[in-house]
Amino acid sequence: MGRAHGFSYGVQGDGTVVIAHRGRTAGTLRGGRAEKFLAEVESGDAQLVMARWTGSYKFGNERTARDHPRNRR
């Protein structure tokens, strides 16, 4: 599996966390979800955590790629 990259996050004054992917907002977390996200980012690979929290790690083309003649065995 490829390594996630291009994610960043910022914490606003009211505790809201905004997650961006390549400069575009990918998700906004508030309250308990924001606190849980921040704890998880501190303890693991931040890029993979952000990809999982935003749902930006599977795009639906996996089956298409698997069936491509180049990838058949």
mmCIF file of the N, C-alpha and C atoms, coordinates in Angstrom:
data_MODEL
# 
_entry.id   MODEL 
# 
loop_
_atom_site.group_PDB 
_atom_site.id 
_atom_site.type_symbol 
_atom_site.label_atom_id 
_atom_site.label_alt_id 
_atom_site.label_comp_id 
_atom_site.label_asym_id 
_atom_site.label_entity_id 
_atom_site.label_seq_id 
_atom_site.pdbx_PDB_ins_code 
_atom_site.Cartn_x 
_atom_site.Cartn_y 
_atom_site.Cartn_z 
_atom_site.occupancy 
_atom_site.B_iso_or_equiv 
_atom_site.pdbx_formal_charge 
_atom_site.auth_seq_id 
_atom_site.auth_comp_id 
_atom_site.auth_asym_id 
_atom_site.auth_atom_id 
_atom_site.pdbx_PDB_model_num 
ATOM 1   N N  . MET A 1 1  ? 0.849   -1.174  0.000   1.00 0.00 ? 1  MET A N  1 
ATOM 2   C CA . MET A 1 1  ? 0.000   0.000   0.000   1.00 0.00 ? 1  MET A CA 1 
ATOM 3   C C  . MET A 1 1  ? 0.886   1.225   0.000   1.00 0.00 ? 1  MET A C  1 
ATOM 4   N N  . GLY A 1 2  ? 0.538   2.227   -0.788  1.00 0.00 ? 2  GLY A N  1 
ATOM 5   C CA . GLY A 1 2  ? 1.309   3.458   -0.848  1.00 0.00 ? 2  GLY A CA 1 
ATOM 6   C C  . GLY A 1 2  ? 1.164   4.280   0.411   1.00 0.00 ? 2  GLY A C  1 
ATOM 7   N N  . ARG A 1 3  ? 2.131   5.106   0.632   1.00 0.00 ? 3  ARG A N  1 
ATOM 8   C CA . ARG A 1 3  ? 2.138   5.952   1.817   1.00 0.00 ? 3  ARG A CA 1 
ATOM 9   C C  . ARG A 1 3  ? 1.296   7.194   1.550   1.00 0.00 ? 3  ARG A C  1 
ATOM 10  N N  . ALA A 1 4  ? 0.451   7.549   2.518   1.00 0.00 ? 4  ALA A N  1 
ATOM 11  C CA . ALA A 1 4  ? -0.377  8.748   2.397   1.00 0.00 ? 4  ALA A CA 1 
ATOM 12  C C  . ALA A 1 4  ? 0.509   9.986   2.510   1.00 0.00 ? 4  ALA A C  1 
ATOM 13  N N  . HIS A 1 5  ? 0.182   11.013  1.764   1.00 0.00 ? 5  HIS A N  1 
ATOM 14  C CA . HIS A 1 5  ? 0.922   12.271  1.866   1.00 0.00 ? 5  HIS A CA 1 
ATOM 15  C C  . HIS A 1 5  ? 0.037   13.401  1.376   1.00 0.00 ? 5  HIS A C  1 
ATOM 16  N N  . GLY A 1 6  ? 0.415   14.618  1.712   1.00 0.00 ? 6  GLY A N  1 
ATOM 17  C CA . GLY A 1 6  ? -0.339  15.783  1.267   1.00 0.00 ? 6  GLY A CA 1 
ATOM 18  C C  . GLY A 1 6  ? -1.360  16.271  2.265   1.00 0.00 ? 6  GLY A C  1 
ATOM 19  N N  . PHE A 1 7  ? -1.451  15.636  3.431   1.00 0.00 ? 7  PHE A N  1 
ATOM 20  C CA . PHE A 1 7  ? -2.408  16.053  4.444   1.00 0.00 ? 7  PHE A CA 1 
ATOM 21  C C  . PHE A 1 7  ? -1.768  17.031  5.419   1.00 0.00 ? 7  PHE A C  1 
ATOM 22  N N  . SER A 1 8  ? -2.582  17.937  5.933   1.00 0.00 ? 8  SER A N  1 
ATOM 23  C CA . SER A 1 8  ? -2.161  18.840  6.997   1.00 0.00 ? 8  SER A CA 1 
ATOM 24  C C  . SER A 1 8  ? -3.393  19.146  7.840   1.00 0.00 ? 8  SER A C  1 
ATOM 25  N N  . TYR A 1 9  ? -3.160  19.635  9.047   1.00 0.00 ? 9  TYR A N  1 
ATOM 26  C CA . TYR A 1 9  ? -4.291  20.001  9.896   1.00 0.00 ? 9  TYR A CA 1 
ATOM 27  C C  . TYR A 1 9  ? -3.940  21.229  10.705  1.00 0.00 ? 9  TYR A C  1 
ATOM 28  N N  . GLY A 1 10 ? -4.961  21.927  11.128  1.00 0.00 ? 10 GLY A N  1 
ATOM 29  C CA . GLY A 1 10 ? -4.794  23.107  11.960  1.00 0.00 ? 10 GLY A CA 1 
ATOM 30  C C  . GLY A 1 10 ? -5.865  23.121  13.033  1.00 0.00 ? 10 GLY A C  1 
ATOM 31  N N  . VAL A 1 11 ? -5.495  23.656  14.197  1.00 0.00 ? 11 VAL A N  1 
ATOM 32  C CA . VAL A 1 11 ? -6.433  23.757  15.305  1.00 0.00 ? 11 VAL A CA 1 
ATOM 33  C C  . VAL A 1 11 ? -6.812  25.221  15.459  1.00 0.00 ? 11 VAL A C  1 
ATOM 34  N N  . GLN A 1 12 ? -8.101  25.506  15.407  1.00 0.00 ? 12 GLN A N  1 
ATOM 35  C CA . GLN A 1 12 ? -8.586  26.868  15.554  1.00 0.00 ? 12 GLN A CA 1 
ATOM 36  C C  . GLN A 1 12 ? -8.750  27.205  17.028  1.00 0.00 ? 12 GLN A C  1 
ATOM 37  N N  . GLY A 1 13 ? -8.969  28.456  17.329  1.00 0.00 ? 13 GLY A N  1 
ATOM 38  C CA . GLY A 1 13 ? -9.071  28.925  18.694  1.00 0.00 ? 13 GLY A CA 1 
ATOM 39  C C  . GLY A 1 13 ? -10.161 28.265  19.511  1.00 0.00 ? 13 GLY A C  1 
ATOM 40  N N  . ASP A 1 14 ? -11.250 27.874  18.894  1.00 0.00 ? 14 ASP A N  1 
ATOM 41  C CA . ASP A 1 14 ? -12.355 27.238  19.625  1.00 0.00 ? 14 ASP A CA 1 
ATOM 42  C C  . ASP A 1 14 ? -12.203 25.723  19.740  1.00 0.00 ? 14 ASP A C  1 
ATOM 43  N N  . GLY A 1 15 ? -11.055 25.171  19.316  1.00 0.00 ? 15 GLY A N  1 
ATOM 44  C CA . GLY A 1 15 ? -10.809 23.735  19.414  1.00 0.00 ? 15 GLY A CA 1 
ATOM 45  C C  . GLY A 1 15 ? -11.184 22.951  18.178  1.00 0.00 ? 15 GLY A C  1 
ATOM 46  N N  . THR A 1 16 ? -11.724 23.607  17.174  1.00 0.00 ? 16 THR A N  1 
ATOM 47  C CA . THR A 1 16 ? -12.094 22.942  15.926  1.00 0.00 ? 16 THR A CA 1 
ATOM 48  C C  . THR A 1 16 ? -10.826 22.561  15.165  1.00 0.00 ? 16 THR A C  1 
ATOM 49  N N  . VAL A 1 17 ? -10.808 21.350  14.643  1.00 0.00 ? 17 VAL A N  1 
ATOM 50  C CA . VAL A 1 17 ? -9.680  20.868  13.840  1.00 0.00 ? 17 VAL A CA 1 
ATOM 51  C C  . VAL A 1 17 ? -10.120 20.838  12.387  1.00 0.00 ? 17 VAL A C  1 
ATOM 52  N N  . VAL A 1 18 ? -9.329  21.459  11.521  1.00 0.00 ? 18 VAL A N  1 
ATOM 53  C CA . VAL A 1 18 ? -9.598  21.457  10.083  1.00 0.00 ? 18 VAL A CA 1 
ATOM 54  C C  . VAL A 1 18 ? -8.496  20.649  9.418   1.00 0.00 ? 18 VAL A C  1 
ATOM 55  N N  . ILE A 1 19 ? -8.895  19.587  8.710   1.00 0.00 ? 19 ILE A N  1 
ATOM 56  C CA . ILE A 1 19 ? -7.952  18.730  8.002   1.00 0.00 ? 19 ILE A CA 1 
ATOM 57  C C  . ILE A 1 19 ? -8.005  19.104  6.524   1.00 0.00 ? 19 ILE A C  1 
ATOM 58  N N  . ALA A 1 20 ? -6.830  19.306  5.940   1.00 0.00 ? 20 ALA A N  1 
ATOM 59  C CA . ALA A 1 20 ? -6.745  19.673  4.526   1.00 0.00 ? 20 ALA A CA 1 
ATOM 60  C C  . ALA A 1 20 ? -5.925  18.628  3.779   1.00 0.00 ? 20 ALA A C  1 
ATOM 61  N N  . HIS A 1 21 ? -6.274  18.424  2.528   1.00 0.00 ? 21 HIS A N  1 
ATOM 62  C CA . HIS A 1 21 ? -5.510  17.547  1.647   1.00 0.00 ? 21 HIS A CA 1 
ATOM 63  C C  . HIS A 1 21 ? -5.125  18.349  0.421   1.00 0.00 ? 21 HIS A C  1 
ATOM 64  N N  . ARG A 1 22 ? -3.821  18.541  0.260   1.00 0.00 ? 22 ARG A N  1 
ATOM 65  C CA . ARG A 1 22 ? -3.271  19.341  -0.840  1.00 0.00 ? 22 ARG A CA 1 
ATOM 66  C C  . ARG A 1 22 ? -3.912  20.729  -0.912  1.00 0.00 ? 22 ARG A C  1 
ATOM 67  N N  . GLY A 1 23 ? -4.094  21.336  0.265   1.00 0.00 ? 23 GLY A N  1 
ATOM 68  C CA . GLY A 1 23 ? -4.582  22.706  0.333   1.00 0.00 ? 23 GLY A CA 1 
ATOM 69  C C  . GLY A 1 23 ? -6.089  22.871  0.342   1.00 0.00 ? 23 GLY A C  1 
ATOM 70  N N  . ARG A 1 24 ? -6.841  21.804  0.164   1.00 0.00 ? 24 ARG A N  1 
ATOM 71  C CA . ARG A 1 24 ? -8.301  21.888  0.144   1.00 0.00 ? 24 ARG A CA 1 
ATOM 72  C C  . ARG A 1 24 ? -8.862  21.211  1.393   1.00 0.00 ? 24 ARG A C  1 
ATOM 73  N N  . THR A 1 25 ? -9.874  21.806  1.978   1.00 0.00 ? 25 THR A N  1 
ATOM 74  C CA . THR A 1 25 ? -10.459 21.258  3.190   1.00 0.00 ? 25 THR A CA 1 
ATOM 75  C C  . THR A 1 25 ? -11.053 19.878  2.919   1.00 0.00 ? 25 THR A C  1 
ATOM 76  N N  . ALA A 1 26 ? -10.611 18.895  3.725   1.00 0.00 ? 26 ALA A N  1 
ATOM 77  C CA . ALA A 1 26 ? -11.086 17.522  3.571   1.00 0.00 ? 26 ALA A CA 1 
ATOM 78  C C  . ALA A 1 26 ? -11.997 17.114  4.721   1.00 0.00 ? 26 ALA A C  1 
ATOM 79  N N  . GLY A 1 27 ? -11.935 17.837  5.834   1.00 0.00 ? 27 GLY A N  1 
ATOM 80  C CA . GLY A 1 27 ? -12.778 17.489  6.966   1.00 0.00 ? 27 GLY A CA 1 
ATOM 81  C C  . GLY A 1 27 ? -12.661 18.506  8.073   1.00 0.00 ? 27 GLY A C  1 
ATOM 82  N N  . THR A 1 28 ? -13.703 18.598  8.890   1.00 0.00 ? 28 THR A N  1 
ATOM 83  C CA . THR A 1 28 ? -13.732 19.492  10.044  1.00 0.00 ? 28 THR A CA 1 
ATOM 84  C C  . THR A 1 28 ? -14.237 18.689  11.231  1.00 0.00 ? 28 THR A C  1 
ATOM 85  N N  . LEU A 1 29 ? -13.503 18.749  12.330  1.00 0.00 ? 29 LEU A N  1 
ATOM 86  C CA . LEU A 1 29 ? -13.867 18.003  13.530  1.00 0.00 ? 29 LEU A CA 1 
ATOM 87  C C  . LEU A 1 29 ? -14.051 18.965  14.688  1.00 0.00 ? 29 LEU A C  1 
ATOM 88  N N  . ARG A 1 30 ? -15.064 18.704  15.500  1.00 0.00 ? 30 ARG A N  1 
ATOM 89  C CA . ARG A 1 30 ? -15.348 19.553  16.652  1.00 0.00 ? 30 ARG A CA 1 
ATOM 90  C C  . ARG A 1 30 ? -15.547 18.692  17.895  1.00 0.00 ? 30 ARG A C  1 
ATOM 91  N N  . GLY A 1 31 ? -15.357 19.293  19.054  1.00 0.00 ? 31 GLY A N  1 
ATOM 92  C CA . GLY A 1 31 ? -15.667 18.643  20.325  1.00 0.00 ? 31 GLY A CA 1 
ATOM 93  C C  . GLY A 1 31 ? -14.844 17.405  20.596  1.00 0.00 ? 31 GLY A C  1 
ATOM 94  N N  . GLY A 1 32 ? -15.529 16.363  21.038  1.00 0.00 ? 32 GLY A N  1 
ATOM 95  C CA . GLY A 1 32 ? -14.870 15.116  21.406  1.00 0.00 ? 32 GLY A CA 1 
ATOM 96  C C  . GLY A 1 32 ? -14.162 14.441  20.252  1.00 0.00 ? 32 GLY A C  1 
ATOM 97  N N  . ARG A 1 33 ? -14.728 14.548  19.063  1.00 0.00 ? 33 ARG A N  1 
ATOM 98  C CA . ARG A 1 33 ? -14.075 13.955  17.890  1.00 0.00 ? 33 ARG A CA 1 
ATOM 99  C C  . ARG A 1 33 ? -12.750 14.638  17.603  1.00 0.00 ? 33 ARG A C  1 
ATOM 100 N N  . ALA A 1 34 ? -12.695 15.956  17.779  1.00 0.00 ? 34 ALA A N  1 
ATOM 101 C CA . ALA A 1 34 ? -11.449 16.691  17.563  1.00 0.00 ? 34 ALA A CA 1 
ATOM 102 C C  . ALA A 1 34 ? -10.393 16.265  18.582  1.00 0.00 ? 34 ALA A C  1 
ATOM 103 N N  . GLU A 1 35 ? -10.792 16.114  19.842  1.00 0.00 ? 35 GLU A N  1 
ATOM 104 C CA . GLU A 1 35 ? -9.856  15.697  20.885  1.00 0.00 ? 35 GLU A CA 1 
ATOM 105 C C  . GLU A 1 35 ? -9.332  14.290  20.616  1.00 0.00 ? 35 GLU A C  1 
ATOM 106 N N  . LYS A 1 36 ? -10.214 13.387  20.208  1.00 0.00 ? 36 LYS A N  1 
ATOM 107 C CA . LYS A 1 36 ? -9.808  12.015  19.905  1.00 0.00 ? 36 LYS A CA 1 
ATOM 108 C C  . LYS A 1 36 ? -8.845  11.996  18.717  1.00 0.00 ? 36 LYS A C  1 
ATOM 109 N N  . PHE A 1 37 ? -9.135  12.800  17.700  1.00 0.00 ? 37 PHE A N  1 
ATOM 110 C CA . PHE A 1 37 ? -8.263  12.890  16.522  1.00 0.00 ? 37 PHE A CA 1 
ATOM 111 C C  . PHE A 1 37 ? -6.874  13.374  16.915  1.00 0.00 ? 37 PHE A C  1 
ATOM 112 N N  . LEU A 1 38 ? -6.808  14.442  17.719  1.00 0.00 ? 38 LEU A N  1 
ATOM 113 C CA . LEU A 1 38 ? -5.507  14.995  18.121  1.00 0.00 ? 38 LEU A CA 1 
ATOM 114 C C  . LEU A 1 38 ? -4.694  13.986  18.916  1.00 0.00 ? 38 LEU A C  1 
ATOM 115 N N  . ALA A 1 39 ? -5.346  13.228  19.786  1.00 0.00 ? 39 ALA A N  1 
ATOM 116 C CA . ALA A 1 39 ? -4.641  12.201  20.546  1.00 0.00 ? 39 ALA A CA 1 
ATOM 117 C C  . ALA A 1 39 ? -4.095  11.115  19.627  1.00 0.00 ? 39 ALA A C  1 
ATOM 118 N N  . GLU A 1 40 ? -4.867  10.744  18.619  1.00 0.00 ? 40 GLU A N  1 
ATOM 119 C CA . GLU A 1 40 ? -4.440  9.698   17.692  1.00 0.00 ? 40 GLU A CA 1 
ATOM 120 C C  . GLU A 1 40 ? -3.305  10.180  16.788  1.00 0.00 ? 40 GLU A C  1 
ATOM 121 N N  . VAL A 1 41 ? -3.350  11.442  16.385  1.00 0.00 ? 41 VAL A N  1 
ATOM 122 C CA . VAL A 1 41 ? -2.294  11.995  15.532  1.00 0.00 ? 41 VAL A CA 1 
ATOM 123 C C  . VAL A 1 41 ? -0.962  12.014  16.285  1.00 0.00 ? 41 VAL A C  1 
ATOM 124 N N  . GLU A 1 42 ? -1.019  12.331  17.568  1.00 0.00 ? 42 GLU A N  1 
ATOM 125 C CA . GLU A 1 42 ? 0.204   12.389  18.373  1.00 0.00 ? 42 GLU A CA 1 
ATOM 126 C C  . GLU A 1 42 ? 0.822   11.007  18.569  1.00 0.00 ? 42 GLU A C  1 
ATOM 127 N N  . SER A 1 43 ? 0.017   9.956   18.574  1.00 0.00 ? 43 SER A N  1 
ATOM 128 C CA . SER A 1 43 ? 0.527   8.625   18.879  1.00 0.00 ? 43 SER A CA 1 
ATOM 129 C C  . SER A 1 43 ? 0.855   7.777   17.651  1.00 0.00 ? 43 SER A C  1 
ATOM 130 N N  . GLY A 1 44 ? 0.516   8.238   16.456  1.00 0.00 ? 44 GLY A N  1 
ATOM 131 C CA . GLY A 1 44 ? 0.745   7.410   15.270  1.00 0.00 ? 44 GLY A CA 1 
ATOM 132 C C  . GLY A 1 44 ? 1.261   8.225   14.096  1.00 0.00 ? 44 GLY A C  1 
ATOM 133 N N  . ASP A 1 45 ? 1.269   7.605   12.933  1.00 0.00 ? 45 ASP A N  1 
ATOM 134 C CA . ASP A 1 45 ? 1.681   8.273   11.699  1.00 0.00 ? 45 ASP A CA 1 
ATOM 135 C C  . ASP A 1 45 ? 0.605   9.281   11.311  1.00 0.00 ? 45 ASP A C  1 
ATOM 136 N N  . ALA A 1 46 ? 0.922   10.549  11.415  1.00 0.00 ? 46 ALA A N  1 
ATOM 137 C CA . ALA A 1 46 ? -0.067  11.611  11.218  1.00 0.00 ? 46 ALA A CA 1 
ATOM 138 C C  . ALA A 1 46 ? -0.720  11.552  9.838   1.00 0.00 ? 46 ALA A C  1 
ATOM 139 N N  . GLN A 1 47 ? 0.044   11.271  8.798   1.00 0.00 ? 47 GLN A N  1 
ATOM 140 C CA . GLN A 1 47 ? -0.515  11.238  7.446   1.00 0.00 ? 47 GLN A CA 1 
ATOM 141 C C  . GLN A 1 47 ? -1.551  10.125  7.302   1.00 0.00 ? 47 GLN A C  1 
ATOM 142 N N  . LEU A 1 48 ? -1.258  8.953   7.815   1.00 0.00 ? 48 LEU A N  1 
ATOM 143 C CA . LEU A 1 48 ? -2.195  7.841   7.713   1.00 0.00 ? 48 LEU A CA 1 
ATOM 144 C C  . LEU A 1 48 ? -3.433  8.075   8.576   1.00 0.00 ? 48 LEU A C  1 
ATOM 145 N N  . VAL A 1 49 ? -3.240  8.678   9.739   1.00 0.00 ? 49 VAL A N  1 
ATOM 146 C CA . VAL A 1 49 ? -4.377  8.977   10.617  1.00 0.00 ? 49 VAL A CA 1 
ATOM 147 C C  . VAL A 1 49 ? -5.315  9.961   9.924   1.00 0.00 ? 49 VAL A C  1 
ATOM 148 N N  . MET A 1 50 ? -4.756  11.018  9.319   1.00 0.00 ? 50 MET A N  1 
ATOM 149 C CA . MET A 1 50 ? -5.599  12.003  8.636   1.00 0.00 ? 50 MET A CA 1 
ATOM 150 C C  . MET A 1 50 ? -6.308  11.390  7.435   1.00 0.00 ? 50 MET A C  1 
ATOM 151 N N  . ALA A 1 51 ? -5.636  10.522  6.705   1.00 0.00 ? 51 ALA A N  1 
ATOM 152 C CA . ALA A 1 51 ? -6.268  9.850   5.562   1.00 0.00 ? 51 ALA A CA 1 
ATOM 153 C C  . ALA A 1 51 ? -7.443  9.007   6.024   1.00 0.00 ? 51 ALA A C  1 
ATOM 154 N N  . ARG A 1 52 ? -7.265  8.299   7.126   1.00 0.00 ? 52 ARG A N  1 
ATOM 155 C CA . ARG A 1 52 ? -8.338  7.443   7.620   1.00 0.00 ? 52 ARG A CA 1 
ATOM 156 C C  . ARG A 1 52 ? -9.506  8.266   8.154   1.00 0.00 ? 52 ARG A C  1 
ATOM 157 N N  . TRP A 1 53 ? -9.224  9.339   8.877   1.00 0.00 ? 53 TRP A N  1 
ATOM 158 C CA . TRP A 1 53 ? -10.295 10.157  9.450   1.00 0.00 ? 53 TRP A CA 1 
ATOM 159 C C  . TRP A 1 53 ? -11.097 10.881  8.374   1.00 0.00 ? 53 TRP A C  1 
ATOM 160 N N  . THR A 1 54 ? -10.479 11.220  7.262   1.00 0.00 ? 54 THR A N  1 
ATOM 161 C CA . THR A 1 54 ? -11.199 11.925  6.204   1.00 0.00 ? 54 THR A CA 1 
ATOM 162 C C  . THR A 1 54 ? -11.826 10.964  5.204   1.00 0.00 ? 54 THR A C  1 
ATOM 163 N N  . GLY A 1 55 ? -11.446 9.696   5.246   1.00 0.00 ? 55 GLY A N  1 
ATOM 164 C CA . GLY A 1 55 ? -11.970 8.730   4.286   1.00 0.00 ? 55 GLY A CA 1 
ATOM 165 C C  . GLY A 1 55 ? -11.294 8.839   2.940   1.00 0.00 ? 55 GLY A C  1 
ATOM 166 N N  . SER A 1 56 ? -10.162 9.545   2.869   1.00 0.00 ? 56 SER A N  1 
ATOM 167 C CA . SER A 1 56 ? -9.471  9.775   1.611   1.00 0.00 ? 56 SER A CA 1 
ATOM 168 C C  . SER A 1 56 ? -8.379  8.745   1.355   1.00 0.00 ? 56 SER A C  1 
ATOM 169 N N  . TYR A 1 57 ? -8.628  7.515   1.725   1.00 0.00 ? 57 TYR A N  1 
ATOM 170 C CA . TYR A 1 57 ? -7.612  6.503   1.480   1.00 0.00 ? 57 TYR A CA 1 
ATOM 171 C C  . TYR A 1 57 ? -8.084  5.428   0.522   1.00 0.00 ? 57 TYR A C  1 
ATOM 172 N N  . LYS A 1 58 ? -9.354  5.423   0.163   1.00 0.00 ? 58 LYS A N  1 
ATOM 173 C CA . LYS A 1 58 ? -9.863  4.521   -0.862  1.00 0.00 ? 58 LYS A CA 1 
ATOM 174 C C  . LYS A 1 58 ? -10.775 5.323   -1.775  1.00 0.00 ? 58 LYS A C  1 
ATOM 175 N N  . PHE A 1 59 ? -10.538 5.234   -3.047  1.00 0.00 ? 59 PHE A N  1 
ATOM 176 C CA . PHE A 1 59 ? -11.274 6.059   -3.996  1.00 0.00 ? 59 PHE A CA 1 
ATOM 177 C C  . PHE A 1 59 ? -12.169 5.260   -4.939  1.00 0.00 ? 59 PHE A C  1 
ATOM 178 N N  . GLY A 1 60 ? -12.253 3.956   -4.757  1.00 0.00 ? 60 GLY A N  1 
ATOM 179 C CA . GLY A 1 60 ? -13.142 3.160   -5.573  1.00 0.00 ? 60 GLY A CA 1 
ATOM 180 C C  . GLY A 1 60 ? -12.528 2.619   -6.849  1.00 0.00 ? 60 GLY A C  1 
ATOM 181 N N  . ASN A 1 61 ? -11.274 2.947   -7.115  1.00 0.00 ? 61 ASN A N  1 
ATOM 182 C CA . ASN A 1 61 ? -10.654 2.456   -8.340  1.00 0.00 ? 61 ASN A CA 1 
ATOM 183 C C  . ASN A 1 61 ? -9.819  1.204   -8.096  1.00 0.00 ? 61 ASN A C  1 
ATOM 184 N N  . GLU A 1 62 ? -9.860  0.662   -6.874  1.00 0.00 ? 62 GLU A N  1 
ATOM 185 C CA . GLU A 1 62 ? -9.052  -0.506  -6.572  1.00 0.00 ? 62 GLU A CA 1 
ATOM 186 C C  . GLU A 1 62 ? -9.445  -1.709  -7.430  1.00 0.00 ? 62 GLU A C  1 
ATOM 187 N N  . ARG A 1 63 ? -10.742 -1.923  -7.597  1.00 0.00 ? 63 ARG A N  1 
ATOM 188 C CA . ARG A 1 63 ? -11.202 -3.058  -8.396  1.00 0.00 ? 63 ARG A CA 1 
ATOM 189 C C  . ARG A 1 63 ? -10.802 -2.867  -9.857  1.00 0.00 ? 63 ARG A C  1 
ATOM 190 N N  . THR A 1 64 ? -10.933 -1.668  -10.364 1.00 0.00 ? 64 THR A N  1 
ATOM 191 C CA . THR A 1 64 ? -10.554 -1.380  -11.744 1.00 0.00 ? 64 THR A CA 1 
ATOM 192 C C  . THR A 1 64 ? -9.073  -1.656  -11.963 1.00 0.00 ? 64 THR A C  1 
ATOM 193 N N  . ALA A 1 65 ? -8.241  -1.230  -11.024 1.00 0.00 ? 65 ALA A N  1 
ATOM 194 C CA . ALA A 1 65 ? -6.803  -1.448  -11.145 1.00 0.00 ? 65 ALA A CA 1 
ATOM 195 C C  . ALA A 1 65 ? -6.471  -2.934  -11.067 1.00 0.00 ? 65 ALA A C  1 
ATOM 196 N N  . ARG A 1 66 ? -7.163  -3.652  -10.208 1.00 0.00 ? 66 ARG A N  1 
ATOM 197 C CA . ARG A 1 66 ? -6.905  -5.090  -10.065 1.00 0.00 ? 66 ARG A CA 1 
ATOM 198 C C  . ARG A 1 66 ? -7.219  -5.831  -11.359 1.00 0.00 ? 66 ARG A C  1 
ATOM 199 N N  . ASP A 1 67 ? -8.246  -5.406  -12.057 1.00 0.00 ? 67 ASP A N  1 
ATOM 200 C CA . ASP A 1 67 ? -8.677  -6.088  -13.273 1.00 0.00 ? 67 ASP A CA 1 
ATOM 201 C C  . ASP A 1 67 ? -7.936  -5.645  -14.538 1.00 0.00 ? 67 ASP A C  1 
ATOM 202 N N  . HIS A 1 68 ? -7.074  -4.659  -14.426 1.00 0.00 ? 68 HIS A N  1 
ATOM 203 C CA . HIS A 1 68 ? -6.336  -4.177  -15.593 1.00 0.00 ? 68 HIS A CA 1 
ATOM 204 C C  . HIS A 1 68 ? -5.389  -5.275  -16.083 1.00 0.00 ? 68 HIS A C  1 
ATOM 205 N N  . PRO A 1 69 ? -5.263  -5.460  -17.398 1.00 0.00 ? 69 PRO A N  1 
ATOM 206 C CA . PRO A 1 69 ? -4.415  -6.529  -17.938 1.00 0.00 ? 69 PRO A CA 1 
ATOM 207 C C  . PRO A 1 69 ? -2.966  -6.490  -17.421 1.00 0.00 ? 69 PRO A C  1 
ATOM 208 N N  . ARG A 1 70 ? -2.464  -5.333  -17.151 1.00 0.00 ? 70 ARG A N  1 
ATOM 209 C CA . ARG A 1 70 ? -1.091  -5.205  -16.664 1.00 0.00 ? 70 ARG A CA 1 
ATOM 210 C C  . ARG A 1 70 ? -0.951  -5.827  -15.266 1.00 0.00 ? 70 ARG A C  1 
ATOM 211 N N  . ASN A 1 71 ? -2.003  -5.834  -14.480 1.00 0.00 ? 71 ASN A N  1 
ATOM 212 C CA . ASN A 1 71 ? -1.949  -6.312  -13.105 1.00 0.00 ? 71 ASN A CA 1 
ATOM 213 C C  . ASN A 1 71 ? -2.430  -7.747  -12.934 1.00 0.00 ? 71 ASN A C  1 
ATOM 214 N N  . ARG A 1 72 ? -2.859  -8.380  -14.017 1.00 0.00 ? 72 ARG A N  1 
ATOM 215 C CA . ARG A 1 72 ? -3.298  -9.773  -13.941 1.00 0.00 ? 72 ARG A CA 1 
ATOM 216 C C  . ARG A 1 72 ? -2.107  -10.705 -13.902 1.00 0.00 ? 72 ARG A C  1 
ATOM 217 N N  . ARG A 1 73 ? -2.288  -11.843 -13.256 1.00 0.00 ? 73 ARG A N  1 
ATOM 218 C CA . ARG A 1 73 ? -1.174  -12.812 -13.200 1.00 0.00 ? 73 ARG A CA 1 
ATOM 219 C C  . ARG A 1 73 ? -1.533  -14.076 -13.885 1.00 0.00 ? 73 ARG A C  1 
# 
